[in-house]
Amino acid sequence: MAFAFSRASIARLATVHINIQRITRRALALSSVDFSVTQGRRTLDEQMRLFGRGRTEAQCARAGVPKQYALPNVARVTWTLNSNHLEGNAVDVAPFLNGKLEWDENGKLGLWPVIAKAFKDAASELGVPIQWGGDWVKNKDRPHFELSR
């Protein structure tokens, strides 16, 4: 089955390093699970806004994030201000199933390992080392793929 990126995914993908673009395109061709690109390069302001999710005003202030970005009652989505997204060296993706994004938060659908394998195979084919956030021991981040630092 051949999948194709939406215009929005193509636009997000265009913001990142050419090697991440190449890997992501190849991964889509290799994957048996369709996926969308949900994030590409971020500005520092976008990263600070994401950092504020799940944090209090005091926690934000300690990190140098404007306190108005604090959203303590929502789930955290990032653990750092030093994200590879800032340099365009990372993408976030999400499975696309039955016409909508399917985050498979608990992993019960088994979508993430399929997508991760496609990314790893694509990176290997292209000779570009990557890291998958789903392999991280602390703070797993299944949607996240980045060039190895």
C-alpha positions as CSV (number, residue, x, y, z in Angstrom):
1,M,0.0,0.0,0.0
2,A,1.5,3.4,-1.0
3,F,0.8,6.3,1.3
4,A,1.2,10.0,0.5
5,F,1.8,13.0,2.7
6,S,-0.9,15.7,3.0
7,R,-0.1,19.2,2.1
8,A,0.3,20.1,5.8
9,S,2.7,17.2,6.3
10,I,4.7,18.3,3.3
11,A,4.9,21.9,4.6
12,R,6.0,20.8,8.0
13,L,8.6,18.4,6.5
14,A,10.0,21.3,4.4
15,T,11.1,23.1,7.6
16,V,13.6,20.4,8.7
17,H,17.1,19.3,7.7
18,I,17.3,17.6,4.3
19,N,18.4,14.3,5.9
20,I,15.3,14.2,8.2
21,Q,13.2,14.9,5.1
22,R,14.8,12.1,3.2
23,I,14.4,9.6,6.1
24,T,10.8,10.6,6.7
25,R,9.8,10.2,3.1
26,R,11.5,6.9,2.8
27,A,10.0,5.7,6.1
28,L,6.5,6.5,4.7
29,A,7.3,4.4,1.6
30,L,8.5,1.5,3.8
31,S,5.8,1.6,6.5
32,S,2.7,-0.5,6.5
33,V,1.1,2.1,8.8
34,D,0.3,5.5,7.4
35,F,1.5,8.5,9.3
36,S,1.4,12.3,9.3
37,V,4.1,14.8,10.1
38,T,2.7,16.8,13.1
39,Q,5.8,18.9,13.9
40,G,8.9,20.1,12.1
41,R,11.2,23.0,13.0
42,R,10.0,25.0,16.0
43,T,10.8,28.6,17.1
44,L,12.0,29.1,20.6
45,D,8.7,30.7,21.4
46,E,6.8,27.6,20.2
47,Q,9.2,25.4,22.3
48,M,8.6,27.5,25.4
49,R,4.8,27.3,24.9
50,L,5.1,23.5,24.7
51,F,7.4,23.5,27.7
52,G,4.7,25.3,29.7
53,R,2.3,22.5,29.3
54,G,2.0,20.5,32.5
55,R,4.1,23.0,34.5
56,T,3.3,25.7,37.0
57,E,4.2,29.4,36.7
58,A,7.0,28.8,39.2
59,Q,8.4,25.9,37.2
60,C,8.3,28.0,34.0
61,A,10.0,30.9,35.7
62,R,12.8,28.7,36.9
63,A,13.4,27.6,33.4
64,G,13.3,31.1,31.9
65,V,9.9,30.5,30.3
66,P,7.3,33.3,30.5
67,K,4.9,32.4,33.3
68,Q,1.9,33.1,31.1
69,Y,2.8,29.9,29.2
70,A,2.2,27.8,32.3
71,L,-0.6,25.3,31.8
72,P,-0.3,23.0,34.9
73,N,-3.5,21.2,34.3
74,V,-2.7,19.7,30.9
75,A,-0.4,16.8,29.9
76,R,3.3,17.5,29.4
77,V,4.5,17.3,25.8
78,T,8.2,18.2,26.1
79,W,10.9,17.8,28.7
80,T,13.4,20.3,27.5
81,L,14.0,23.7,26.0
82,N,17.0,22.3,24.1
83,S,15.0,20.4,21.5
84,N,16.4,19.2,18.2
85,H,13.2,20.8,16.7
86,L,14.8,24.2,17.2
87,E,17.5,23.5,14.6
88,G,15.2,21.5,12.3
89,N,16.9,18.2,13.2
90,A,13.7,16.5,14.3
91,V,10.2,15.6,13.3
92,D,7.2,14.4,15.2
93,V,4.8,12.1,13.5
94,A,1.5,10.4,14.3
95,P,-0.2,7.3,12.9
96,F,-3.0,8.2,10.5
97,L,-5.8,5.7,10.7
98,N,-9.4,5.7,9.5
99,G,-9.1,9.3,8.4
100,K,-7.7,10.8,11.6
101,L,-4.6,10.9,13.7
102,E,-4.4,7.9,16.1
103,W,-1.9,8.7,18.8
104,D,-2.1,5.1,20.3
105,E,-1.0,6.7,23.6
106,N,-0.9,3.3,25.5
107,G,0.7,1.5,22.6
108,K,-2.0,-1.2,22.5
109,L,-2.6,-0.9,18.8
110,G,1.1,-1.6,18.0
111,L,1.4,1.2,15.5
112,W,4.5,2.9,16.9
113,P,6.9,-0.1,16.5
114,V,5.9,-0.4,12.9
115,I,6.6,3.3,12.2
116,A,9.8,3.2,14.2
117,K,11.1,0.2,12.2
118,A,10.3,2.0,9.0
119,F,12.3,5.1,10.2
120,K,15.2,3.0,11.4
121,D,15.3,1.0,8.1
122,A,15.1,4.2,6.1
123,A,17.9,5.8,8.1
124,S,20.0,2.7,7.7
125,E,19.4,2.6,3.9
126,L,20.4,6.3,3.7
127,G,23.4,6.0,6.0
128,V,22.1,8.7,8.4
129,P,22.0,7.8,12.2
130,I,18.8,8.7,14.0
131,Q,17.3,8.3,17.4
132,W,13.7,7.4,18.2
133,G,12.1,9.0,21.3
134,G,10.3,5.7,21.9
135,D,13.7,4.1,22.7
136,W,14.5,6.6,25.4
137,V,14.6,5.1,28.9
138,K,13.2,8.2,30.6
139,N,10.4,10.3,29.1
140,K,9.6,8.2,26.1
141,D,8.4,10.3,23.2
142,R,7.0,7.9,20.5
143,P,6.2,10.6,18.0
144,H,9.7,12.0,18.0
145,F,12.5,11.1,15.5
146,E,15.7,13.1,15.4
147,L,19.2,13.1,13.8
148,S,21.7,11.7,16.3
149,R,23.6,14.5,18.0
